[in-house]
Amino acid sequence: MQPIHDFLNEHAQEHLQLLLTLAQIPAPSGQEEKRAEFCKNWLEQQGAEGVYIDEVLNVIYPVGVTADNPLVVFAAHSDVVFPDTDP
């Protein structure tokens, strides 16, 4: 656990900036395209391959998925429940 804590402490400012950037992208329900595209691009910039956006604007990154390897899903809503058309 200590290596994880060390990494989080060393990158705390980077994480905060990423969260602030993501939160400033308007994403009212049904209009999450910009936020999904940001997430896809960010993952690709980190070296992720095979990232795509599905028909309901989920960002999918199939890491190590094979017929023999079970699928693990981390899911979160990217929209907001109020009309935030401003950053």
N, C-alpha and C positions, 0 to 999 in steps of 0.2 A: 504493500500500500504506500510506502514512503516514496517510491519513485513517481507514483501518480500525484501525490501531494506536492512533491518538488516541481513537477512539470506544471501543475496548475498555478503554483505560486510564481514561477518564473514567467508565465505567460498570462497572468491575470489582466494586465492592461490591454493586451491583444484581444483577449476574450471579451472584455468590456467594450472595446471599440467595435468589434464584430457585431455584438448584440445591439449596440446603439445604431450602427449602420443598417442592420436588418430591420430594426423597429421603425426607422424613418421611411421605409418603403411602403407607400400606401397599399393596403390589401383588403378592401371591403369584401365581404362574402361574395363569391362568384367572380371576383376580379383579382385573383392572386397571381396572375401571370408574371408581373414584374418581380415579385418576391420569389416565386419559384425559379425564375430565370437567374436571379442573383444567387440563389443557393446552388443551382446546377453549375454555374460558372465558378463559384468559389470552390466547390468540390474538385472541379477539373483543374483549377489553378494549384490545388494541393496535390495533384497527381492522380486523382481518381479517374478511372477509365470505365466506360460503359454507363455513365450517368445519363438518365433520360427523364423526361416529364411525361406522365401519362395523361389520358384524356380528361381526368378530373383534377389535374394540376398537382398531383403528388410528385415529388422529386424522388426518383428511385435510383439507388446505387447498389447493385447486386454484388456484394463483396464475397468472393469465394463460393458462390452458389453453384452447386452441382447436384446431380441426381442423388448422390450419397450424402450430401452435406445439408443438414436441415437449414431452413430459412429462419433468420432472426429479423424481426421488424422493430424499428424504433419509429414511432409515429408522433406527430405533433401537428396541431392546426397552424396553418400559416395565415389564415384570414383573421379579421377582427369582427366583432359583432356590431360595431357602430360604423357609420360611414366616414372613415378617415381618408378623405381624398387629399389631405395636406400632410406633408411629412411631420 
